[in-house]
Amino acid sequence: MNKAKIDRDIPAAYRALKDAKIVEDGKIDAGFRGQIATFGAAVSMGSLLSAIAFFSEKNKSDVPREKLLDALFLIIQTHEGNGSKDCKDLYQYAAAHPDCQEEVLNAAIALKLAINLYPKREKDEKQG
């Protein structure tokens, strides 16, 4: 974990939450916070590629957690010279760059912190 890099990534994470359509009507589903924490734990306890594969499965969670992978990749793409521009998604990037685990974990921490910047939408709250 690199605190300076996490701080650098928070503004990109804030934008990525909107761009990945995690934020809707200015709010974010409360379940995304738990899911990004689960992603970090899955990477730490297993491997980056297995965590990405697990989170890629659709309809296995209360929230569309695959959107978190999209947001993480958007953050990674803001880093200069890392080769992410040649990849189409986070899986491709991680497969091509086996040493990127810390970079992705830093982005995941920044994303978890940026989630706090938005008001939460509870499950029973009606969406537009």
Backbone as ProteinMPNN parsed JSONL, in Angstrom:
{"seq_chain_A": "MNKAKIDRDIPAAYRALKDAKIVEDGKIDAGFRGQIATFGAAVSMGSLLSAIAFFSEKNKSDVPREKLLDALFLIIQTHEGNGSKDCKDLYQYAAAHPDCQEEVLNAAIALKLAINLYPKREKDEKQG", "coords_chain_A": {"N_chain_A": [[0.852, -1.176, 0.0], [0.57, 2.162, -0.89], [0.461, 5.231, 0.327], [0.704, 7.803, -0.823], [0.219, 7.278, -3.533], [-2.368, 6.306, -3.373], [-3.714, 8.601, -2.454], [-3.281, 10.161, -4.74], [-4.9, 8.788, -6.515], [-7.527, 9.117, -5.612], [-9.132, 11.363, -6.666], [-9.423, 10.437, -9.339], [-10.77, 8.075, -8.843], [-13.152, 9.045, -7.797], [-14.281, 10.226, -10.088], [-14.378, 7.932, -11.691], [-16.332, 6.382, -10.47], [-18.676, 7.617, -11.289], [-18.374, 7.44, -14.096], [-18.364, 4.687, -14.519], [-20.902, 4.136, -14.006], [-21.748, 3.563, -11.433], [-22.52, 5.4, -9.608], [-25.648, 6.76, -9.383], [-28.096, 9.152, -10.031], [-26.741, 10.854, -8.325], [-26.26, 9.343, -6.079], [-25.051, 6.395, -4.361], [-25.319, 2.883, -4.249], [-25.394, 1.301, -1.129], [-24.273, -1.231, -0.9], [-22.018, -1.376, -2.548], [-19.757, -0.535, -1.152], [-19.115, -2.609, 0.644], [-18.6, -4.588, -1.244], [-16.283, -3.682, -2.61], [-14.462, -3.825, -0.564], [-14.473, -6.56, -0.163], [-13.331, -7.335, -2.571], [-10.664, -6.407, -2.281], [-9.847, -8.035, -0.151], [-10.112, -10.54, -1.377], [-8.118, -10.411, -3.301], [-5.849, -10.159, -1.678], [-5.93, -12.551, -0.188], [-6.071, -14.515, -2.113], [-5.499, -14.426, -5.389], [-4.81, -11.838, -7.797], [-5.83, -12.244, -10.433], [-7.704, -14.322, -9.986], [-9.495, -13.031, -8.268], [-10.463, -11.014, -9.954], [-11.721, -12.606, -11.894], [-13.713, -13.798, -10.306], [-15.229, -11.538, -9.558], [-16.162, -10.795, -11.997], [-18.333, -12.303, -12.667], [-21.689, -12.054, -13.392], [-24.736, -10.953, -11.786], [-24.484, -12.157, -9.236], [-24.591, -10.904, -6.87], [-25.895, -8.352, -4.655], [-25.42, -5.914, -5.761], [-24.219, -4.73, -8.947], [-21.304, -5.911, -9.181], [-19.36, -6.156, -11.117], [-19.126, -3.705, -12.221], [-17.422, -2.405, -10.522], [-14.965, -3.416, -11.285], [-14.756, -2.211, -13.768], [-14.566, 0.462, -12.943], [-12.162, 0.361, -11.479], [-10.374, -0.198, -13.567], [-10.626, 2.144, -15.05], [-9.407, 3.927, -13.297], [-6.79, 2.876, -13.25], [-6.09, 3.401, -15.877], [-5.505, 6.094, -15.778], [-2.928, 6.269, -14.974], [0.267, 7.033, -16.012], [2.188, 5.591, -18.638], [1.923, 2.821, -18.079], [1.014, 0.858, -19.752], [-1.667, 0.315, -19.931], [-3.346, 1.385, -21.832], [-3.277, -0.266, -24.0], [-4.92, -2.331, -23.406], [-8.168, -3.875, -23.001], [-9.708, -4.211, -20.742], [-9.759, -4.705, -17.123], [-9.023, -7.345, -16.543], [-7.502, -8.136, -18.816], [-5.41, -6.322, -18.568], [-4.267, -7.057, -16.065], [-3.517, -9.678, -16.628], [-1.574, -9.25, -18.564], [0.271, -7.818, -17.155], [1.767, -9.022, -14.722], [2.882, -8.03, -12.406], [1.287, -6.073, -11.307], [-0.298, -6.054, -9.027], [-0.101, -4.502, -6.59], [-0.583, -1.946, -7.596], [-3.247, -2.188, -8.459], [-4.488, -2.816, -6.016], [-3.977, -0.422, -4.604], [-5.558, 1.29, -6.157], [-8.041, 0.157, -5.606], [-8.329, 0.729, -2.89], [-8.396, 3.515, -3.017], [-10.778, 3.751, -4.451], [-12.6, 2.684, -2.608], [-12.407, 4.654, -0.626], [-13.304, 6.884, -2.082], [-15.949, 6.208, -2.498], [-17.103, 6.943, -0.119], [-17.524, 9.625, -0.482], [-19.901, 10.068, -1.683], [-23.454, 10.284, -1.163], [-25.279, 7.591, 0.357], [-27.447, 5.133, -1.063], [-29.999, 3.35, 0.212], [-31.21, -0.066, 0.272], [-34.043, -0.153, 0.25], [-34.711, 2.331, -0.681], [-36.226, 4.23, -3.152], [-35.376, 4.174, -6.59], [-35.05, 6.626, -9.143]], "CA_chain_A": [[0.0, 0.0, 0.0], [1.335, 3.392, -1.005], [-0.481, 6.298, 0.673], [0.794, 8.897, -1.805], [-0.457, 6.836, -4.757], [-3.807, 6.236, -3.064], [-4.186, 9.992, -2.488], [-3.284, 10.57, -6.147], [-5.976, 8.091, -7.216], [-8.889, 9.416, -5.114], [-9.923, 12.127, -7.651], [-9.745, 9.56, -10.473], [-11.782, 7.135, -8.349], [-14.397, 9.811, -7.692], [-14.809, 10.316, -11.461], [-14.631, 6.583, -12.199], [-17.616, 5.913, -9.929], [-19.708, 8.146, -12.196], [-18.167, 6.927, -15.447], [-18.711, 3.26, -14.533], [-22.338, 4.109, -13.708], [-21.994, 3.095, -10.071], [-23.285, 6.502, -9.031], [-26.862, 7.085, -10.138], [-28.832, 10.237, -9.402], [-25.916, 11.442, -7.281], [-26.144, 8.446, -4.928], [-24.423, 5.105, -4.617], [-25.872, 1.807, -3.433], [-24.55, 1.015, 0.031], [-23.611, -2.518, -1.085], [-20.742, -1.275, -3.259], [-18.654, -0.385, -0.186], [-18.751, -3.95, 1.089], [-18.062, -5.362, -2.361], [-14.903, -3.299, -2.912], [-13.665, -4.382, 0.532], [-14.356, -7.979, -0.464], [-12.368, -7.465, -3.664], [-9.326, -6.269, -1.712], [-9.56, -9.25, 0.621], [-9.954, -11.65, -2.322], [-6.79, -10.274, -3.911], [-4.844, -10.428, -0.651], [-5.985, -13.942, 0.249], [-5.939, -15.4, -3.271], [-4.661, -13.787, -6.405], [-5.486, -10.772, -8.532], [-6.612, -12.789, -11.552], [-8.865, -15.065, -9.487], [-10.45, -12.049, -7.756], [-11.098, -10.387, -11.11], [-12.632, -13.601, -12.476], [-14.84, -13.935, -9.393], [-16.046, -10.324, -9.617], [-16.704, -10.647, -13.35], [-19.584, -13.053, -12.782], [-22.839, -11.163, -13.255], [-25.934, -11.364, -11.034], [-24.154, -12.976, -8.07], [-24.481, -9.987, -5.745], [-26.964, -7.351, -4.589], [-25.027, -4.817, -6.645], [-23.434, -5.232, -10.089], [-19.913, -5.709, -8.776], [-18.478, -6.053, -12.286], [-18.91, -2.274, -12.45], [-16.241, -2.027, -9.751], [-13.808, -3.729, -12.134], [-14.687, -1.141, -14.77], [-14.068, 1.662, -12.263], [-10.743, 0.149, -11.192], [-9.621, -0.07, -14.813], [-10.596, 3.572, -15.382], [-8.377, 4.532, -12.45], [-5.502, 2.384, -13.749], [-5.81, 4.079, -17.147], [-4.992, 7.443, -15.538], [-1.506, 6.161, -14.66], [1.076, 7.199, -17.222], [3.238, 4.654, -19.0], [1.789, 1.479, -17.517], [0.576, -0.075, -20.78], [-3.105, 0.026, -19.827], [-4.036, 1.851, -23.048], [-3.285, -1.375, -24.95], [-5.797, -3.379, -22.882], [-9.582, -3.491, -23.078], [-10.346, -4.283, -19.426], [-8.844, -4.972, -16.018], [-8.472, -8.698, -16.661], [-6.427, -8.11, -19.817], [-4.281, -5.575, -17.998], [-3.643, -7.86, -15.015], [-2.886, -10.836, -17.262], [-0.395, -8.789, -19.298], [1.195, -7.171, -16.214], [1.646, -9.82, -13.496], [3.403, -7.3, -11.252], [0.429, -4.9, -11.077], [-1.199, -6.267, -7.895], [-0.101, -3.355, -5.681], [-1.229, -0.834, -8.296], [-4.691, -2.433, -8.428], [-4.93, -2.679, -4.626], [-4.003, 1.017, -4.305], [-6.743, 1.833, -6.827], [-9.21, -0.344, -4.886], [-8.43, 1.507, -1.652], [-8.858, 4.851, -3.428], [-12.186, 3.613, -4.817], [-13.343, 2.523, -1.363], [-12.458, 5.969, 0.007], [-14.139, 7.776, -2.904], [-17.352, 5.826, -2.273], [-17.567, 7.717, 1.033], [-17.807, 11.004, -0.89], [-21.261, 10.11, -2.22], [-24.495, 9.788, -0.244], [-25.652, 6.196, 0.118], [-28.835, 4.773, -1.345], [-30.293, 2.092, 0.89], [-31.936, -1.02, -0.571], [-35.479, 0.143, 0.144], [-34.899, 3.661, -1.24], [-36.668, 4.125, -4.543], [-34.575, 4.8, -7.631], [-35.786, 7.435, -10.101]], "C_chain_A": [[0.894, 1.235, 0.0], [0.369, 4.563, -0.823], [-0.466, 7.447, -0.334], [0.067, 8.52, -3.091], [-1.961, 6.714, -4.545], [-4.39, 7.642, -3.092], [-4.262, 10.513, -3.918], [-4.496, 9.998, -6.88], [-7.383, 8.466, -6.756], [-9.679, 10.28, -6.098], [-10.321, 11.295, -8.869], [-10.824, 8.564, -10.07], [-13.143, 7.815, -8.245], [-15.069, 9.924, -9.066], [-15.199, 8.934, -11.988], [-15.96, 6.022, -11.669], [-18.78, 6.407, -10.79], [-19.589, 7.5, -13.574], [-18.533, 5.453, -15.577], [-20.185, 3.04, -14.168], [-22.65, 3.399, -12.378], [-22.81, 4.139, -9.331], [-24.458, 6.789, -9.951], [-27.654, 8.11, -9.355], [-28.075, 10.826, -8.214], [-25.73, 10.576, -6.055], [-25.527, 7.123, -5.358], [-25.06, 4.063, -3.706], [-24.89, 1.446, -2.334], [-23.761, -0.281, -0.144], [-22.269, -2.446, -1.793], [-19.56, -1.161, -2.298], [-18.184, -1.759, 0.296], [-18.114, -4.773, -0.017], [-16.62, -4.975, -2.686], [-13.978, -3.778, -1.797], [-13.444, -5.873, 0.309], [-13.351, -8.215, -1.579], [-10.942, -7.393, -3.12], [-8.914, -7.505, -0.927], [-9.326, -10.438, -0.303], [-8.59, -11.599, -2.994], [-5.714, -10.669, -2.9], [-4.778, -11.902, -0.262], [-5.766, -14.934, -0.899], [-4.962, -14.814, -4.256], [-5.493, -12.737, -7.129], [-6.365, -11.338, -9.64], [-7.84, -13.562, -11.066], [-9.918, -14.11, -8.923], [-11.19, -11.358, -8.9], [-12.098, -11.345, -11.747], [-13.883, -13.752, -11.612], [-15.778, -12.736, -9.497], [-16.648, -10.086, -11.0], [-18.039, -11.358, -13.536], [-20.768, -12.136, -12.463], [-23.933, -11.809, -12.41], [-25.634, -12.28, -9.858], [-24.084, -12.132, -6.8], [-25.677, -9.039, -5.774], [-26.688, -6.16, -5.497], [-24.218, -5.396, -7.804], [-21.943, -4.988, -9.881], [-18.941, -5.672, -9.947], [-18.217, -4.585, -12.646], [-17.708, -1.769, -11.657], [-14.968, -2.314, -10.54], [-13.63, -2.669, -13.208], [-14.105, 0.126, -14.149], [-12.581, 1.528, -11.948], [-9.895, 0.326, -12.453], [-9.56, 1.393, -15.259], [-9.533, 4.302, -14.557], [-6.988, 4.154, -12.958], [-5.12, 3.119, -15.031], [-5.322, 5.509, -16.961], [-3.5, 7.443, -15.222], [-0.699, 6.174, -15.957], [2.06, 6.042, -17.404], [3.116, 3.241, -18.457], [1.292, 0.446, -18.53], [-0.903, -0.379, -20.762], [-3.869, 0.445, -21.082], [-4.137, 0.749, -24.099], [-4.237, -2.499, -24.541], [-7.246, -2.908, -22.903], [-10.281, -3.517, -21.725], [-9.312, -4.644, -18.367], [-8.244, -6.366, -16.107], [-7.304, -8.732, -17.646], [-5.193, -7.417, -19.275], [-3.535, -6.427, -16.975], [-2.922, -9.083, -15.609], [-1.588, -10.446, -17.975], [0.676, -8.2, -18.374], [1.126, -7.887, -14.863], [2.159, -9.116, -12.236], [2.527, -6.113, -10.85], [-0.459, -5.024, -9.836], [-1.24, -5.069, -6.941], [-0.793, -2.15, -6.31], [-2.748, -0.985, -8.236], [-5.219, -2.309, -7.004], [-4.964, -1.213, -4.189], [-5.236, 1.668, -4.922], [-8.013, 1.391, -6.101], [-9.41, 0.412, -3.571], [-8.929, 2.913, -1.964], [-10.347, 4.812, -3.78], [-13.051, 3.48, -3.569], [-13.475, 3.864, -0.636], [-13.367, 6.924, -0.762], [-15.621, 7.453, -2.755], [-17.938, 6.633, -1.12], [-17.953, 9.148, 0.669], [-19.219, 11.176, -1.455], [-22.256, 9.684, -1.15], [-24.911, 8.379, -0.641], [-27.139, 6.074, -0.184], [-29.047, 3.421, -0.688], [-31.138, 1.223, -0.022], [-33.386, -0.629, -0.795], [-35.75, 1.531, -0.418], [-35.205, 3.536, -2.723], [-35.709, 4.837, -5.479], [-35.508, 5.458, -8.626], [-36.581, 6.683, -10.992]], "O_chain_A": [[1.841, 1.339, 0.779], [-0.44, 4.854, -1.704], [-1.517, 8.0, -0.66], [-0.625, 9.352, -3.677], [-2.74, 6.995, -5.456], [-5.446, 7.86, -3.686], [-5.202, 11.227, -4.27], [-5.053, 10.648, -7.765], [-8.349, 8.158, -7.454], [-10.837, 9.952, -6.356], [-11.434, 11.433, -9.375], [-11.701, 8.243, -10.872], [-14.168, 7.216, -8.572], [-16.28, 9.74, -9.187], [-16.225, 8.784, -12.651], [-16.631, 5.263, -12.368], [-19.756, 5.685, -10.991], [-20.586, 7.065, -14.149], [-18.969, 5.018, -16.642], [-20.645, 1.905, -14.041], [-23.675, 2.732, -12.233], [-23.682, 3.808, -8.527], [-24.285, 7.031, -11.146], [-27.862, 7.955, -8.152], [-28.678, 11.242, -7.225], [-25.112, 11.01, -5.083], [-25.485, 6.782, -6.54], [-25.311, 4.329, -2.53], [-23.693, 1.301, -2.583], [-22.675, -0.412, 0.42], [-21.455, -3.36, -1.658], [-18.47, -1.645, -2.604], [-16.983, -2.027, 0.345], [-17.2, -5.559, 0.231], [-15.81, -5.846, -3.005], [-12.821, -4.107, -2.06], [-12.356, -6.389, 0.563], [-12.599, -9.189, -1.541], [-10.105, -8.228, -3.462], [-7.776, -7.965, -1.024], [-8.442, -11.257, -0.048], [-7.975, -12.639, -3.23], [-4.788, -11.414, -3.221], [-3.694, -12.438, -0.032], [-5.326, -16.062, -0.674], [-3.763, -14.717, -3.996], [-6.722, -12.751, -7.075], [-7.525, -10.947, -9.768], [-8.907, -13.466, -11.673], [-11.114, -14.354, -9.083], [-12.399, -11.142, -8.823], [-13.205, -10.939, -12.102], [-14.993, -13.826, -12.139], [-16.997, -12.907, -9.521], [-17.548, -9.26, -11.15], [-18.788, -11.046, -14.461], [-20.828, -11.526, -11.396], [-24.043, -13.033, -12.33], [-26.471, -13.115, -9.514], [-23.58, -12.589, -5.774], [-26.38, -8.935, -6.78], [-27.613, -5.481, -5.945], [-23.594, -6.447, -7.655], [-21.393, -3.99, -10.346], [-17.812, -5.205, -9.794], [-17.219, -4.262, -13.29], [-17.048, -0.815, -12.069], [-14.005, -1.55, -10.474], [-12.509, -2.271, -13.526], [-13.257, 0.786, -14.749], [-11.822, 2.48, -12.129], [-8.823, 0.93, -12.406], [-8.541, 1.83, -15.792], [-8.846, 5.189, -15.064], [-6.112, 5.01, -13.081], [-3.946, 3.424, -15.242], [-4.773, 6.089, -17.897], [-2.873, 8.502, -15.204], [-0.972, 5.406, -16.88], [2.681, 5.579, -16.447], [4.117, 2.528, -18.381], [1.164, -0.731, -18.19], [-1.36, -1.248, -21.504], [-4.939, -0.098, -21.358], [-4.984, 0.817, -24.99], [-4.351, -3.504, -25.243], [-7.525, -1.711, -22.833], [-11.339, -2.907, -21.57], [-8.14, -4.861, -18.674], [-7.072, -6.552, -15.78], [-6.248, -9.289, -17.348], [-4.068, -7.867, -19.493], [-2.308, -6.509, -17.013], [-1.849, -9.467, -15.143], [-0.624, -11.211, -17.988], [1.842, -8.094, -18.754], [0.476, -7.387, -13.945], [1.892, -9.568, -11.123], [2.986, -5.233, -10.121], [-1.307, -4.159, -9.617], [-2.325, -4.663, -6.525], [-1.51, -1.418, -5.628], [-3.456, -0.01, -7.988], [-6.297, -1.751, -6.8], [-5.883, -0.805, -3.48], [-5.885, 2.5, -4.288], [-8.961, 2.168, -5.991], [-10.544, 0.699, -3.188], [-9.786, 3.442, -1.257], [-11.09, 5.735, -3.444], [-14.114, 4.094, -3.481], [-14.535, 4.173, -0.092], [-14.116, 7.69, -0.156], [-16.461, 8.345, -2.875], [-19.122, 6.971, -1.131], [-18.643, 9.814, 1.441], [-19.672, 12.298, -1.677], [-21.95, 8.826, -0.322], [-24.898, 8.02, -1.819], [-27.97, 6.804, 0.359], [-28.349, 2.457, -1.0], [-31.721, 1.718, -0.986], [-33.902, -0.758, -1.905], [-36.911, 1.886, -0.617], [-34.519, 2.821, -3.453], [-35.277, 5.958, -5.21], [-36.591, 4.954, -8.925], [-37.252, 7.253, -11.852]]}, "name": "protein", "num_of_chains": 1, "seq": "MNKAKIDRDIPAAYRALKDAKIVEDGKIDAGFRGQIATFGAAVSMGSLLSAIAFFSEKNKSDVPREKLLDALFLIIQTHEGNGSKDCKDLYQYAAAHPDCQEEVLNAAIALKLAINLYPKREKDEKQG"}
